[in-house]
């Protein structure tokens, strides 16, 4: 099932366009956290700071998750004194914008993304990740 799934860090313009479309589909249409836009695109407010780990089937986006290492995190705004819940002296990142294209939700996209994110975060020196 995963034979044709490739997981990587997004780098190409066409990949980002599909990220913006999946963001809109997920976070404006399905989970209405943002207003719908006629363009069908939603560019995250932290886009320039995000590293997008994506799963591709050919040239079609199957899923994504973003890693961001700069505070304040989204969770800082939702949970007062976030640091009280974290171990001292850690290198922390936030995992955001987890979205799987609906036709891929019953497959192995999520585990493949999480495995790649784990290895990416270790290479970047992160030892703690938060997600809201």
N, CA, C and O atoms as a GROMACS GRO file, in nm:
protein
  528
    1UNK      N    1   0.083  -0.120   0.000
    1UNK     CA    2   0.000   0.000   0.000
    1UNK      C    3   0.087   0.126   0.000
    1UNK      O    4   0.049   0.226  -0.061
    2UNK      N    5   0.202   0.122   0.067
    2UNK     CA    6   0.290   0.239   0.072
    2UNK      C    7   0.391   0.239  -0.041
    2UNK      O    8   0.473   0.331  -0.049
    3UNK      N    9   0.388   0.139  -0.128
    3UNK     CA   10   0.490   0.129  -0.231
    3UNK      C   11   0.498   0.255  -0.315
    3UNK      O   12   0.607   0.293  -0.359
    4UNK      N   13   0.387   0.321  -0.338
    4UNK     CA   14   0.391   0.441  -0.422
    4UNK      C   15   0.383   0.570  -0.341
    4UNK      O   16   0.358   0.677  -0.397
    5UNK      N   17   0.405   0.562  -0.211
    5UNK     CA   18   0.405   0.680  -0.125
    5UNK      C   19   0.548   0.724  -0.102
    5UNK      O   20   0.633   0.646  -0.059
    6UNK      N   21   0.575   0.851  -0.131
    6UNK     CA   22   0.707   0.909  -0.107
    6UNK      C   23   0.691   1.020  -0.005
    6UNK      O   24   0.607   1.108  -0.023
    7UNK      N   25   0.770   1.017   0.101
    7UNK     CA   26   0.764   1.119   0.206
    7UNK      C   27   0.891   1.202   0.198
    7UNK      O   28   1.001   1.148   0.185
    8UNK      N   29   0.874   1.334   0.205
    8UNK     CA   30   0.987   1.425   0.189
    8UNK      C   31   0.952   1.561   0.248
    8UNK      O   32   0.838   1.584   0.288
    9UNK      N   33   1.050   1.650   0.252
    9UNK     CA   34   1.025   1.790   0.287
    9UNK      C   35   0.984   1.863   0.160
    9UNK      O   36   1.050   1.851   0.057
   10UNK      N   37   0.876   1.939   0.168
   10UNK     CA   38   0.827   2.013   0.051
   10UNK      C   39   0.930   2.118   0.008
   10UNK      O   40   0.988   2.187   0.092
   11UNK      N   41   0.951   2.127  -0.123
   11UNK     CA   42   1.049   2.223  -0.176
   11UNK      C   43   1.005   2.285  -0.308
   11UNK      O   44   1.058   2.388  -0.347
   12UNK      N   45   0.911   2.225  -0.375
   12UNK     CA   46   0.871   2.269  -0.509
   12UNK      C   47   0.744   2.354  -0.504
   12UNK      O   48   0.658   2.334  -0.418
   13UNK      N   49   0.733   2.447  -0.595
   13UNK     CA   50   0.616   2.534  -0.601
   13UNK      C   51   0.486   2.457  -0.611
   13UNK      O   52   0.389   2.491  -0.543
   14UNK      N   53   0.481   2.355  -0.695
   14UNK     CA   54   0.358   2.277  -0.711
   14UNK      C   55   0.322   2.203  -0.582
   14UNK      O   56   0.204   2.181  -0.554
   15UNK      N   57   0.422   2.166  -0.503
   15UNK     CA   58   0.393   2.102  -0.374
   15UNK      C   59   0.329   2.202  -0.279
   15UNK      O   60   0.232   2.169  -0.210
   16UNK      N   61   0.381   2.324  -0.275
   16UNK     CA   62   0.324   2.426  -0.187
   16UNK      C   63   0.182   2.462  -0.229
   16UNK      O   64   0.097   2.486  -0.144
   17UNK      N   65   0.155   2.466  -0.359
   17UNK     CA   66   0.018   2.495  -0.403
   17UNK      C   67  -0.078   2.388  -0.353
   17UNK      O   68  -0.191   2.420  -0.314
   18UNK      N   69  -0.036   2.263  -0.354
   18UNK     CA   70  -0.122   2.156  -0.303
   18UNK      C   71  -0.134   2.163  -0.151
   18UNK      O   72  -0.239   2.128  -0.096
   19UNK      N   73  -0.029   2.207  -0.083
   19UNK     CA   74  -0.036   2.228   0.061
   19UNK      C   75  -0.141   2.334   0.093
   19UNK      O   76  -0.223   2.314   0.182
   20UNK      N   77  -0.140   2.446   0.020
   20UNK     CA   78  -0.237   2.553   0.044
   20UNK      C   79  -0.379   2.503   0.019
   20UNK      O   80  -0.472   2.539   0.092
   21UNK      N   81  -0.397   2.421  -0.084
   21UNK     CA   82  -0.530   2.367  -0.114
   21UNK      C   83  -0.576   2.269  -0.006
   21UNK      O   84  -0.692   2.272   0.035
   22UNK      N   85  -0.485   2.182   0.041
   22UNK     CA   86  -0.524   2.088   0.147
   22UNK      C   87  -0.549   2.162   0.278
   22UNK      O   88  -0.639   2.125   0.353
   23UNK      N   89  -0.471   2.266   0.306
   23UNK     CA   90  -0.498   2.350   0.424
   23UNK      C   91  -0.640   2.405   0.418
   23UNK      O   92  -0.714   2.398   0.516
   24UNK      N   93  -0.678   2.458   0.303
   24UNK     CA   94  -0.812   2.516   0.288
   24UNK      C   95  -0.919   2.409   0.303
   24UNK      O   96  -1.016   2.426   0.377
   25UNK      N   97  -0.900   2.298   0.233
   25UNK     CA   98  -0.997   2.189   0.240
   25UNK      C   99  -1.017   2.143   0.384
   25UNK      O  100  -1.130   2.121   0.428
   26UNK      N  101  -0.908   2.128   0.457
   26UNK     CA  102  -0.914   2.074   0.593
   26UNK      C  103  -0.958   2.176   0.695
   26UNK      O  104  -1.047   2.150   0.776
   27UNK      N  105  -0.896   2.295   0.692
   27UNK     CA  106  -0.913   2.391   0.802
   27UNK      C  107  -1.009   2.505   0.772
   27UNK      O  108  -1.034   2.590   0.858
   28UNK      N  109  -1.065   2.510   0.651
   28UNK     CA  110  -1.169   2.608   0.621
   28UNK      C  111  -1.301   2.539   0.586
   28UNK      O  112  -1.408   2.588   0.621
   29UNK      N  113  -1.293   2.426   0.518
   29UNK     CA  114  -1.415   2.357   0.477
   29UNK      C  115  -1.456   2.247   0.575
   29UNK      O  116  -1.570   2.243   0.620
   30UNK      N  117  -1.363   2.159   0.609
   30UNK     CA  118  -1.396   2.044   0.692
   30UNK      C  119  -1.400   2.080   0.841
   30UNK      O  120  -1.498   2.052   0.909
   31UNK      N  121  -1.294   2.142   0.890
   31UNK     CA  122  -1.287   2.189   1.029
   31UNK      C  123  -1.285   2.341   1.020
   31UNK      O  124  -1.179   2.399   0.995
   32UNK      N  125  -1.396   2.406   1.038
   32UNK     CA  126  -1.403   2.550   1.007
   32UNK      C  127  -1.329   2.640   1.107
   32UNK      O  128  -1.391   2.715   1.182
   33UNK      N  129  -1.196   2.631   1.106
   33UNK     CA  130  -1.115   2.718   1.190
   33UNK      C  131  -1.086   2.851   1.121
   33UNK      O  132  -1.050   2.949   1.186
   34UNK      N  133  -1.100   2.853   0.990
   34UNK     CA  134  -1.073   2.972   0.909
   34UNK      C  135  -1.188   2.992   0.811
   34UNK      O  136  -1.256   2.896   0.774
   35UNK      N  137  -1.209   3.116   0.769
   35UNK     CA  138  -1.315   3.138   0.669
   35UNK      C  139  -1.277   3.078   0.534
   35UNK      O  140  -1.160   3.069   0.499
   36UNK      N  141  -1.378   3.036   0.460
   36UNK     CA  142  -1.355   2.986   0.325
   36UNK      C  143  -1.307   3.100   0.237
   36UNK      O  144  -1.348   3.215   0.253
   37UNK      N  145  -1.220   3.065   0.144
   37UNK     CA  146  -1.169   3.162   0.048
   37UNK      C  147  -1.206   3.114  -0.092
   37UNK      O  148  -1.188   2.996  -0.123
   38UNK      N  149  -1.256   3.204  -0.177
   38UNK     CA  150  -1.294   3.162  -0.313
   38UNK      C  151  -1.178   3.098  -0.391
   38UNK      O  152  -1.202   3.020  -0.483
   39UNK      N  153  -1.056   3.132  -0.355
   39UNK     CA  154  -0.940   3.075  -0.425
   39UNK      C  155  -0.920   2.928  -0.392
   39UNK      O  156  -0.851   2.857  -0.465
   40UNK      N  157  -0.979   2.881  -0.280
   40UNK     CA  158  -0.957   2.744  -0.237
   40UNK      C  159  -0.819   2.723  -0.178
   40UNK      O  160  -0.773   2.610  -0.165
   41UNK      N  161  -0.753   2.833  -0.141
   41UNK     CA  162  -0.617   2.828  -0.084
   41UNK      C  163  -0.618   2.887   0.056
   41UNK      O  164  -0.689   2.984   0.082
   42UNK      N  165  -0.540   2.829   0.144
   42UNK     CA  166  -0.519   2.882   0.277
   42UNK      C  167  -0.370   2.873   0.307
   42UNK      O  168  -0.315   2.764   0.321
   43UNK      N  169  -0.307   2.988   0.317
   43UNK     CA  170  -0.165   2.994   0.348
   43UNK      C  171  -0.152   3.021   0.498
   43UNK      O  172  -0.204   3.120   0.549
   44UNK      N  173  -0.083   2.932   0.566
   44UNK     CA  174  -0.068   2.940   0.711
   44UNK      C  175   0.004   3.068   0.751
   44UNK      O  176   0.093   3.115   0.679
   45UNK      N  177  -0.033   3.123   0.863
   45UNK     CA  178   0.029   3.248   0.910
   45UNK      C  179   0.177   3.229   0.941
   45UNK      O  180   0.252   3.326   0.941
   46UNK      N  181   0.220   3.107   0.967
   46UNK     CA  182   0.361   3.078   0.994
   46UNK      C  183   0.428   3.011   0.875
   46UNK      O  184   0.531   2.945   0.890
   47UNK      N  185   0.370   3.026   0.758
   47UNK     CA  186   0.421   2.956   0.640
   47UNK      C  187   0.572   2.970   0.623
   47UNK      O  188   0.641   2.872   0.597
   48UNK      N  189   0.624   3.091   0.638
   48UNK     CA  190   0.766   3.114   0.614
   48UNK      C  191   0.855   3.047   0.720
   48UNK      O  192   0.976   3.035   0.699
   49UNK      N  193   0.799   3.005   0.831
   49UNK     CA  194   0.875   2.939   0.937
   49UNK      C  195   0.851   2.788   0.940
   49UNK      O  196   0.924   2.715   1.009
   50UNK      N  197   0.753   2.742   0.868
   50UNK     CA  198   0.718   2.600   0.869
   50UNK      C  199   0.811   2.520   0.778
   50UNK      O  200   0.854   2.567   0.673
   51UNK      N  201   0.839   2.398   0.822
   51UNK     CA  202   0.896   2.296   0.734
   51UNK      C  203   0.784   2.196   0.715
   51UNK      O  204   0.735   2.136   0.811
   52UNK      N  205   0.742   2.177   0.590
   52UNK     CA  206   0.631   2.087   0.561
   52UNK      C  207   0.684   1.950   0.522
   52UNK      O  208   0.757   1.935   0.424
   53UNK      N  209   0.647   1.850   0.600
   53UNK     CA  210   0.675   1.712   0.564
   53UNK      C  211   0.551   1.661   0.492
   53UNK      O  212   0.441   1.667   0.546
   54UNK      N  213   0.570   1.612   0.371
   54UNK     CA  214   0.457   1.575   0.288
   54UNK      C  215   0.469   1.431   0.240
   54UNK      O  216   0.578   1.378   0.224
   55UNK      N  217   0.354   1.370   0.218
   55UNK     CA  218   0.346   1.240   0.155
   55UNK      C  219   0.288   1.258   0.016
   55UNK      O  220   0.183   1.320   0.000
   56UNK      N  221   0.356   1.205  -0.082
   56UNK     CA  222   0.312   1.219  -0.221
   56UNK      C  223   0.286   1.083  -0.283
   56UNK      O  224   0.358   0.986  -0.258
   57UNK      N  225   0.183   1.076  -0.362
   57UNK     CA  226   0.157   0.963  -0.450
   57UNK      C  227   0.171   1.019  -0.591
   57UNK      O  228   0.080   1.085  -0.642
   58UNK      N  229   0.283   0.992  -0.651
   58UNK     CA  230   0.314   1.057  -0.778
   58UNK      C  231   0.332   1.206  -0.752
   58UNK      O  232   0.416   1.246  -0.671
   59UNK      N  233   0.253   1.287  -0.821
   59UNK     CA  234   0.259   1.432  -0.800
   59UNK      C  235   0.135   1.483  -0.726
   59UNK      O  236   0.099   1.600  -0.736
   60UNK      N  237   0.071   1.393  -0.652
   60UNK     CA  238  -0.050   1.431  -0.576
   60UNK      C  239  -0.022   1.421  -0.427
   60UNK      O  240   0.029   1.320  -0.378
   61UNK      N  241  -0.056   1.529  -0.355
   61UNK     CA  242  -0.037   1.535  -0.211
   61UNK      C  243  -0.136   1.443  -0.141
   61UNK      O  244  -0.258   1.453  -0.161
   62UNK      N  245  -0.083   1.351  -0.059
   62UNK     CA  246  -0.167   1.259   0.016
   62UNK      C  247  -0.186   1.305   0.160
   62UNK      O  248  -0.288   1.276   0.223
   63UNK      N  249  -0.087   1.379   0.212
   63UNK     CA  250  -0.096   1.427   0.349
   63UNK      C  251   0.023   1.513   0.383
   63UNK      O  252   0.121   1.520   0.309
   64UNK      N  253   0.012   1.580   0.499
   64UNK     CA  254   0.120   1.671   0.540
   64UNK      C  255   0.115   1.694   0.690
   64UNK      O  256   0.014   1.671   0.756
   65UNK      N  257   0.227   1.741   0.739
   65UNK     CA  258   0.239   1.792   0.875
   65UNK      C  259   0.352   1.895   0.872
   65UNK      O  260   0.452   1.877   0.802
   66UNK      N  261   0.336   2.001   0.948
   66UNK     CA  262   0.438   2.106   0.951
   66UNK      C  263   0.513   2.101   1.083
   66UNK      O  264   0.455   2.071   1.188
   67UNK      N  265   0.642   2.130   1.076
   67UNK     CA  266   0.728   2.139   1.193
   67UNK      C  267   0.774   2.284   1.203
   67UNK      O  268   0.816   2.344   1.104
   68UNK      N  269   0.765   2.340   1.323
   68UNK     CA  270   0.806   2.478   1.345
   68UNK      C  271   0.879   2.487   1.478
   68UNK      O  272   0.829   2.439   1.579
   69UNK      N  273   0.996   2.548   1.479
   69UNK     CA  274   1.077   2.554   1.599
   69UNK      C  275   1.087   2.690   1.663
   69UNK      O  276   1.168   2.710   1.754
   70UNK      N  277   1.007   2.784   1.619
   70UNK     CA  278   1.015   2.921   1.671
   70UNK      C  279   0.892   2.954   1.755
   70UNK      O  280   0.779   2.934   1.711
   71UNK      N  281   0.916   3.005   1.873
   71UNK     CA  282   0.806   3.046   1.961
   71UNK      C  283   0.773   3.192   1.939
   71UNK      O  284   0.857   3.269   1.892
   72UNK      N  285   0.650   3.231   1.974
   72UNK     CA  286   0.548   3.153   2.045
   72UNK      C  287   0.481   3.053   1.952
   72UNK      O  288   0.457   3.080   1.834
   73UNK      N  289   0.450   2.935   2.008
   73UNK     CA  290   0.378   2.832   1.936
   73UNK      C  291   0.229   2.858   1.946
   73UNK      O  292   0.184   2.937   2.030
   74UNK      N  293   0.153   2.792   1.862
   74UNK     CA  294   0.007   2.799   1.871
   74UNK      C  295  -0.038   2.757   2.011
   74UNK      O  296  -0.131   2.815   2.067
   75UNK      N  297   0.027   2.655   2.065
   75UNK     CA  298  -0.012   2.603   2.196
   75UNK      C  299   0.018   2.704   2.308
   75UNK      O  300  -0.050   2.702   2.410
   76UNK      N  301   0.117   2.792   2.290
   76UNK     CA  302   0.143   2.897   2.389
   76UNK      C  303   0.021   2.987   2.405
   76UNK      O  304  -0.006   3.036   2.515
   77UNK      N  305  -0.052   3.007   2.296
   77UNK     CA  306  -0.170   3.093   2.301
   77UNK      C  307  -0.290   3.023   2.362
   77UNK      O  308  -0.383   3.089   2.409
   78UNK      N  309  -0.289   2.891   2.363
   78UNK     CA  310  -0.403   2.814   2.413
   78UNK      C  311  -0.384   2.766   2.556
   78UNK      O  312  -0.482   2.741   2.627
   79UNK      N  313  -0.259   2.754   2.600
   79UNK     CA  314  -0.231   2.697   2.730
   79UNK      C  315  -0.137   2.790   2.807
   79UNK      O  316  -0.018   2.797   2.777
   80UNK      N  317  -0.191   2.862   2.905
   80UNK     CA  318  -0.106   2.952   2.983
   80UNK      C  319   0.009   2.874   3.048
   80UNK      O  320  -0.010   2.763   3.098
   81UNK      N  321   0.126   2.932   3.048
   81UNK     CA  322   0.245   2.875   3.110
   81UNK      C  323   0.276   2.735   3.057
   81UNK      O  324   0.291   2.640   3.134
   82UNK      N  325   0.284   2.725   2.926
   82UNK     CA  326   0.316   2.598   2.861
   82UNK      C  327   0.443   2.536   2.918
   82UNK      O  328   0.452   2.415   2.934
   83UNK      N  329   0.540   2.620   2.950
   83UNK     CA  330   0.669   2.568   3.000
   83UNK      C  331   0.655   2.489   3.129
   83UNK      O  332   0.740   2.404   3.157
   84UNK      N  333   0.552   2.513   3.206
   84UNK     CA  334   0.531   2.438   3.330
   84UNK      C  335   0.504   2.290   3.302
   84UNK      O  336   0.522   2.206   3.390
   85UNK      N  337   0.461   2.258   3.182
   85UNK     CA  338   0.429   2.121   3.144
   85UNK      C  339   0.544   2.050   3.074
   85UNK      O  340   0.535   1.931   3.043
   86UNK      N  341   0.651   2.122   3.048
   86UNK     CA  342   0.762   2.069   2.969
   86UNK      C  343   0.883   2.041   3.057
   86UNK      O  344   0.902   2.106   3.160
   87UNK      N  345   0.965   1.945   3.015
   87UNK     CA  346   1.089   1.923   3.090
   87UNK      C  347   1.182   2.044   3.074
   87UNK      O  348   1.178   2.112   2.972
   88UNK      N  349   1.262   2.069   3.173
   88UNK     CA  350   1.354   2.182   3.166
   88UNK      C  351   1.460   2.162   3.060
   88UNK      O  352   1.493   2.049   3.024
   89UNK      N  353   1.513   2.272   3.012
   89UNK     CA  354   1.625   2.272   2.918
   89UNK      C  355   1.605   2.174   2.802
   89UNK      O  356   1.682   2.079   2.788
   90UNK      N  357   1.507   2.197   2.724
   90UNK     CA  358   1.482   2.110   2.610
   90UNK      C  359   1.480   2.194   2.482
   90UNK      O  360   1.456   2.315   2.485
   91UNK      N  361   1.505   2.127   2.374
   91UNK     CA  362   1.492   2.189   2.242
   91UNK      C  363   1.356   2.147   2.189
   91UNK      O  364   1.332   2.029   2.163
   92UNK      N  365   1.267   2.243   2.173
   92UNK     CA  366   1.126   2.214   2.148
   92UNK      C  367   1.082   2.262   2.010
   92UNK      O  368   1.127   2.366   1.962
   93UNK      N  369   0.994   2.184   1.950
   93UNK     CA  370   0.930   2.226   1.825
   93UNK      C  371   0.781   2.200   1.837
   93UNK      O  372   0.734   2.131   1.928
   94UNK      N  373   0.709   2.258   1.744
   94UNK     CA  374   0.564   2.238   1.739
   94UNK      C  375   0.531   2.165   1.609
   94UNK      O  376   0.583   2.198   1.503
   95UNK      N  377   0.445   2.066   1.619
   95UNK     CA  378   0.392   1.997   1.502
   95UNK      C  379   0.255   2.056   1.475
   95UNK      O  380   0.171   2.062   1.564
   96UNK      N  381   0.233   2.098   1.352
   96UNK     CA  382   0.111   2.170   1.319
   96UNK      C  383   0.056   2.121   1.185
   96UNK      O  384   0.123   2.052   1.109
   97UNK      N  385  -0.067   2.160   1.160
   97UNK     CA  386  -0.129   2.144   1.030
   97UNK      C  387  -0.130   2.000   0.980
   97UNK      O  388  -0.112   1.975   0.861
   98UNK      N  389  -0.151   1.906   1.070
   98UNK     CA  390  -0.165   1.768   1.028
   98UNK      C  391  -0.292   1.756   0.944
   98UNK      O  392  -0.401   1.786   0.990
   99UNK      N  393  -0.275   1.713   0.822
   99UNK     CA  394  -0.390   1.697   0.733
   99UNK      C  395  -0.362   1.580   0.639
   99UNK      O  396  -0.255   1.571   0.579
  100UNK      N  397  -0.460   1.492   0.628
  100UNK     CA  398  -0.452   1.380   0.536
  100UNK      C  399  -0.567   1.394   0.436
  100UNK      O  400  -0.682   1.414   0.476
  101UNK      N  401  -0.536   1.384   0.310
  101UNK     CA  402  -0.638   1.393   0.206
  101UNK      C  403  -0.739   1.281   0.232
  101UNK      O  404  -0.699   1.167   0.256
  102UNK      N  405  -0.870   1.311   0.228
  102UNK     CA  406  -0.972   1.213   0.271
  102UNK      C  407  -0.957   1.073   0.211
  102UNK      O  408  -0.978   0.975   0.283
  103UNK      N  409  -0.923   1.060   0.086
  103UNK     CA  410  -0.913   0.927   0.026
  103UNK      C  411  -0.793   0.848   0.077
  103UNK      O  412  -0.781   0.729   0.047
  104UNK      N  413  -0.704   0.912   0.152
  104UNK     CA  414  -0.585   0.845   0.205
  104UNK      C  415  -0.592   0.820   0.356
  104UNK      O  416  -0.495   0.773   0.415
  105UNK      N  417  -0.704   0.852   0.418
  105UNK     CA  418  -0.713   0.843   0.563
  105UNK      C  419  -0.716   0.701   0.616
  105UNK      O  420  -0.683   0.679   0.733
  106UNK      N  421  -0.755   0.605   0.538
  106UNK     CA  422  -0.760   0.467   0.585
  106UNK      C  423  -0.628   0.393   0.558
  106UNK      O  424  -0.616   0.275   0.591
  107UNK      N  425  -0.532   0.461   0.501
  107UNK     CA  426  -0.407   0.396   0.464
  107UNK      C  427  -0.296   0.421   0.563
  107UNK      O  428  -0.320   0.442   0.682
  108UNK      N  429  -0.175   0.418   0.514
  108UNK     CA  430  -0.055   0.427   0.597
  108UNK      C  431   0.015   0.562   0.585
  108UNK      O  432   0.132   0.574   0.618
  109UNK      N  433  -0.056   0.663   0.538
  109UNK     CA  434   0.005   0.795   0.521
  109UNK      C  435   0.047   0.853   0.656
  109UNK      O  436   0.160   0.899   0.670
  110UNK      N  437  -0.041   0.851   0.754
  110UNK     CA  438  -0.008   0.908   0.884
  110UNK      C  439   0.115   0.844   0.947
  110UNK      O  440   0.206   0.916   0.987
  111UNK      N  441   0.123   0.710   0.958
  111UNK     CA  442   0.244   0.653   1.016
  111UNK      C  443   0.372   0.689   0.939
  111UNK      O  444   0.477   0.710   0.999
  112UNK      N  445   0.362   0.696   0.808
  112UNK     CA  446   0.480   0.732   0.727
  112UNK      C  447   0.522   0.876   0.754
  112UNK      O  448   0.641   0.904   0.764
  113UNK      N  449   0.425   0.967   0.766
  113UNK     CA  450   0.457   1.106   0.797
  113UNK      C  451   0.521   1.118   0.936
  113UNK      O  452   0.621   1.187   0.953
  114UNK      N  453   0.463   1.049   1.035
  114UNK     CA  454   0.514   1.056   1.172
  114UNK      C  455   0.656   1.001   1.179
  114UNK      O  456   0.742   1.058   1.246
  115UNK      N  457   0.681   0.891   1.111
  115UNK     CA  458   0.816   0.834   1.111
  115UNK      C  459   0.917   0.933   1.053
  115UNK      O  460   1.025   0.952   1.108
  116UNK      N  461   0.881   0.995   0.941
  116UNK     CA  462   0.972   1.092   0.878
  116UNK      C  463   0.992   1.212   0.970
  116UNK      O  464   1.105   1.259   0.986
  117UNK      N  465   0.885   1.262   1.030
  117UNK     CA  466   0.894   1.378   1.119
  117UNK      C  467   0.984   1.344   1.238
  117UNK      O  468   1.066   1.427   1.279
  118UNK      N  469   0.969   1.225   1.293
  118UNK     CA  470   1.053   1.183   1.405
  118UNK      C  471   1.201   1.193   1.367
  118UNK      O  472   1.280   1.254   1.439
  119UNK      N  473   1.236   1.136   1.255
  119UNK     CA  474   1.377   1.137   1.212
  119UNK      C  475   1.423   1.279   1.180
  119UNK      O  476   1.536   1.316   1.213
  120UNK      N  477   1.339   1.357   1.118
  120UNK     CA  478   1.373   1.496   1.086
  120UNK      C  479   1.400   1.574   1.215
  120UNK      O  480   1.499   1.646   1.224
  121UNK      N  481   1.312   1.559   1.314
  121UNK     CA  482   1.327   1.633   1.439
  121UNK      C  483   1.454   1.593   1.513
  121UNK      O  484   1.521   1.679   1.570
  122UNK      N  485   1.486   1.466   1.513
  122UNK     CA  486   1.610   1.421   1.577
  122UNK      C  487   1.730   1.485   1.507
  122UNK      O  488   1.822   1.533   1.573
  123UNK      N  489   1.730   1.485   1.374
  123UNK     CA  490   1.840   1.547   1.298
  123UNK      C  491   1.852   1.696   1.328
  123UNK      O  492   1.963   1.751   1.326
  124UNK      N  493   1.740   1.763   1.354
  124UNK     CA  494   1.740   1.905   1.382
  124UNK      C  495   1.775   1.937   1.527
  124UNK      O  496   1.792   2.053   1.564
  125UNK      N  497   1.786   1.834   1.609
  125UNK     CA  498   1.824   1.854   1.749
  125UNK      C  499   1.707   1.877   1.843
  125UNK      O  500   1.728   1.912   1.959
  126UNK      N  501   1.585   1.858   1.796
  126UNK     CA  502   1.469   1.870   1.885
  126UNK      C  503   1.457   1.746   1.971
  126UNK      O  504   1.475   1.634   1.923
  127UNK      N  505   1.426   1.765   2.099
  127UNK     CA  506   1.404   1.650   2.185
  127UNK      C  507   1.263   1.649   2.245
  127UNK      O  508   1.227   1.555   2.315
  128UNK      N  509   1.184   1.752   2.217
  128UNK     CA  510   1.046   1.759   2.261
  128UNK      C  511   0.963   1.822   2.148
  128UNK      O  512   1.007   1.917   2.082
  129UNK      N  513   0.844   1.766   2.127
  129UNK     CA  514   0.751   1.824   2.030
  129UNK      C  515   0.616   1.841   2.098
  129UNK      O  516   0.574   1.757   2.176
  130UNK      N  517   0.550   1.952   2.067
  130UNK     CA  518   0.414   1.974   2.115
  130UNK      C  519   0.322   1.981   1.993
  130UNK      O  520   0.364   2.017   1.883
  131UNK      N  521   0.198   1.945   2.015
  131UNK     CA  522   0.098   1.953   1.909
  131UNK      C  523  -0.034   1.989   1.977
  131UNK      O  524  -0.066   1.937   2.084
  132UNK      N  525  -0.110   2.078   1.913
  132UNK     CA  526  -0.239   2.112   1.972
  132UNK      C  527  -0.351   2.063   1.883
  132UNK      O  528  -0.468   2.082   1.916
   0.00000   0.00000   0.00000
